Structure formats: C-alpha cells, structure tokens
C-alpha cells in the first residue's frame, strides 16, 4: 500500500474539501482505497467561514509489475 499527500478546498463544507483533495490526487493515483484527514482549517471573512480547507493522505494500491530479467 502506498500513500499520496493532497490538499483540497471548498466554499461549502469540509466534506466537499475532502472530495476535492481526492479528485486532485486521482490524476496520479488509479484506485484510492482510503483517505486520512490530517488537518482541517477554514478561512474566515467577517467572522463567517469563507473557505473550508483540508490536508489529506490518500492510500492506494500500486499495480504489481512482473519482475524483469537482467540482460546478459
């Protein structure tokens, strides 16, 4: 199992920010199997939440490749 770090944001919710982070890492990772939220924070604008932000670690399985034979 391997892990990729990502971050995401949303004006709506932390849940949407996590989904944004997973979408961003899907460009590098084929099939994520889990996500760990490492950090959550929000930007405020006049005392109200303007942007929800998260840092996550996305776990994925790397496809096994057959071993290569050394050249002679």
N, C-alpha and C positions, 0 to 999 in steps of 0.2 A: 504494500500500500504506500502511496506517495501523497504528499500534501503540497498544495499551492496556496500562497497568500494572495488575498484580493481585498478590495475595498469597494463600497457602494454607497449611494446616497439616494434620497427620495424626499420630496416635499410632503408626502402623505403619511408614511409610517416607518417604523423600524423594520417591520416585515417586508415592506417593499424595498427598503435599502438592502436587506439581505438578498432578496431576489435579484436586485441589480448587480450585486457583487458576484453572485453565482453566474449570471448571464455574462459578465465580463470575463470570467475565467474559462467559460465554455469555448472560447476561441483557441485556447491552449490545451484543454482537457476534454477528452471524448465523453467519458461517462462518470460524472461525480457520484460518489456513494454516500457522502455525509458532509456536514458543514458544522464548524465550531465558531461561535461568535466570540471573538477575542476582546473587542472593545466596542462600546456604543456611546455616541455623544450626539449632541444636537446644537445647531446654530440658532441663536435667538435673534429676533427682530422686534424690538419694542416689548420685550417680555413674553412674546409668543414664539413657539417653535416655527422656524422658517425652513430648516432642512435637517432631516434625520440622517446620520452617518454611521457606518459600521466598518470594522475591520474583521475579516473572517479568514479561517483556514479551511480550504475545501479538500477533502480526502477523495482520492480516486485510485482506481486500479490501472496499472500500466499493462498493456497487452504484452504477453510473453513472446519473445522472438526466439526462433531456434538458434542454438549455438552455431557459431561459424567455425569452419575448419581452418586451421592455419595453412597458408600456402607453402608449398615445398619448393 
